[in-house]
Amino acid sequence: MQTTQLQEYVTSRNKWQAMFGTAPLCLSNAEDRKKIAAAIDSDLSPENLSCDGELNRPQIVKKLKHLQRAAIQLLDMDDTVTIYELG
């Protein structure tokens, strides 16, 4: 199973969290996978996806595809998590 986009997403998320002194997320931890799913779900919301309208259409499509792949990879890894925005 390939998890490239998911690993990239978690690495990026952990870099942001480190700036605020938050513990890093780990894919091997079930509770962290739920947090990752919630974060992806939030990032897939229209407002966050478009950065409140600041991104142009090609940027939104690129971001959407990356998040969708990461979401699918997470769901393949753990079918107990929920990502509502995946539709």
C-alpha positions in Angstrom: 0.0 0.0 0.0 1.4 3.4 -1.0 0.9 6.2 1.4 2.9 9.0 -0.2 0.4 11.8 0.0 -0.7 10.7 3.5 2.9 10.7 4.7 3.5 14.1 3.1 0.3 15.5 4.7 1.3 14.2 8.2 4.9 15.5 7.8 3.6 19.0 6.8 1.0 19.0 9.6 3.6 18.0 12.1 5.9 20.9 11.0 3.0 23.3 11.6 2.2 21.7 15.0 5.9 21.9 16.1 5.7 25.7 15.7 3.0 25.8 18.3 4.6 23.2 20.6 2.0 20.5 19.8 3.1 16.8 19.9 3.6 15.3 16.4 1.0 12.9 15.0 1.9 9.3 14.2 0.1 7.1 11.7 0.8 4.0 13.8 -1.4 5.5 16.6 -5.2 5.0 16.3 -6.0 8.1 18.2 -3.7 10.1 16.0 -5.3 8.7 12.9 -8.6 10.0 14.1 -7.0 13.5 14.5 -5.4 13.2 11.1 -8.8 12.3 9.6 -10.4 15.3 11.3 -7.7 17.6 10.0 -8.0 16.3 6.4 -11.8 16.7 6.7 -11.4 20.3 7.9 -8.9 21.0 5.1 -11.4 19.7 2.5 -14.1 22.2 3.6 -14.7 24.7 0.8 -13.4 27.7 2.8 -10.2 26.0 3.8 -9.7 24.3 0.4 -9.8 27.7 -1.4 -8.1 29.6 1.4 -11.2 31.8 1.7 -11.1 32.5 -2.0 -7.4 33.4 -2.2 -6.4 30.4 -4.4 -7.1 30.2 -8.1 -8.9 27.2 -9.7 -5.8 25.2 -10.7 -4.3 25.6 -7.2 -7.6 24.5 -5.6 -7.8 21.4 -7.9 -4.2 20.5 -7.1 -4.8 20.9 -3.3 -8.1 18.9 -3.6 -6.5 16.0 -5.4 -3.7 15.8 -2.9 -6.1 15.9 0.1 -8.4 13.3 -1.5 -5.5 10.9 -2.1 -4.3 11.4 1.5 -7.8 10.8 2.7 -8.2 7.6 0.7 -4.8 6.3 1.8 -5.9 6.9 5.4 -9.2 5.2 4.9 -7.4 2.2 3.4 -5.1 2.1 6.4 -7.9 2.5 9.0 -11.6 2.1 8.0 -12.8 3.2 11.4 -12.0 6.9 10.7 -14.5 9.2 9.1 -13.9 11.9 6.6 -17.2 13.6 5.8 -16.0 16.0 3.2 -14.7 13.2 1.0 -18.3 12.7 0.0 
